[in-house]
Amino acid sequence: MSDPVAPTSTLAIGTTFFVHNSAYDGLPKMFPHIQFTITGMTTTGDEVLDVALAKIGAKALFTKELEVALHERSVDLVVHSLKDMPTQLPPGMTIGAILEREDPRDAVVMKASLAAKGISRLEDLPVGAVIGTSSVRRIAQLKRRFPGLVFQDVRGNLNTRLAKLDAEDGPYSALLLAHAGLVRLNWHSRISQTLDPDTILHAVGQGALGIEIRADDALVGSIVGSLEHRDTALRCIAERGFMRGLEGGCSVPLGVWSEITRKENGAIHILLKGGVCSVDGSREIRDELFVEFDNSTDYGRQKELAEGLGRDLGIKFVALGAQEILKEIRH
């Protein structure tokens, strides 16, 4: 592929991530004549650490400041954790690429003193043990499955959270975190348990990175589009379609699980499971749908079918009464 930009061109990447990933590593390798600069930024969600996420009451907590910089052209593209991106982007903005996904499941990080005693699972903890998490989704689903555990809010960056966990006089027995975030920050060794989808459905887009660009910037679009991981994109498009259909956000206990299978006959099979759970865990709706199409189907059409899968599952959930649970949560 020839480089579409002059050798002296510079593109600025805005991000809240301070770790290497395929966006930073891949672009310079694919376009060696372009200088990519990284602008580290913080967002409202990063700065307001003394209030639970669900109580802040604002949308795009982890994306707004980056989108302002993109709109003002101080950066040319921004890298988000896809799970933080609203399903409705600001006018003039679009997702230029979705990168290959890490493990999207949720993980348990046990207090170091408990892990040393061989306690590694939520099932091993006594009644009344305190679990730290800032996610309503995680609390709702796990309250249903582990009614004897107590869930308390915990905020801050990963180092801060781990310090609070391991403090001798700290209240937490374990933390609930995204497996992908721990891996990206090289904290593999602290993962005590990775929770399967039968136990908890993960957040929409969890484990994937999304690159947001200006919709009218064809040049940057052609550059970042080369990073798109199609299987990840199709799965995440289906998940976001489901969330859009239910008008959910990152503060709503809406969970998903998706799988993509390429069959011997060339067919692509996408399975999407969804779940909506009341905050107290007393009511839960779970269901699933799939779509299948030939590998020769145009990629644009594949994305439409994935979006339609999510939308159809959302319609099914409405019929099952999911809106009643979501209305109760909003109140």
KAMOZI-V273257 format. One record per run of one state. SS is the DSSP state (~ for helix, > for strand, _ for the rest). FROM is the first residue (numbers start at 1). TO is the last residue. Records with the same first field share a line. If there is no record, write none. Layout:
SS=FROM-TO  FROM-TO
This chain:
_=1-9  16-21  31-34  41-43  48-52  57-63  72-76  85-92  99-105  111-111  116-121  125-129  133-135  146-149  153-157  167-171  185-187  191-192  195-201  203-208  215-217  228-229  247-253  263-266  278-283  295-298  320-321  331-331
>=10-15  35-40  77-81  93-98  106-110  130-132  150-152  172-178  193-194  202-202  209-214  254-262  267-277  284-294
~=22-30  44-47  53-56  64-71  82-84  112-115  122-124  136-145  158-166  179-184  188-190  218-227  230-246  299-319  322-330
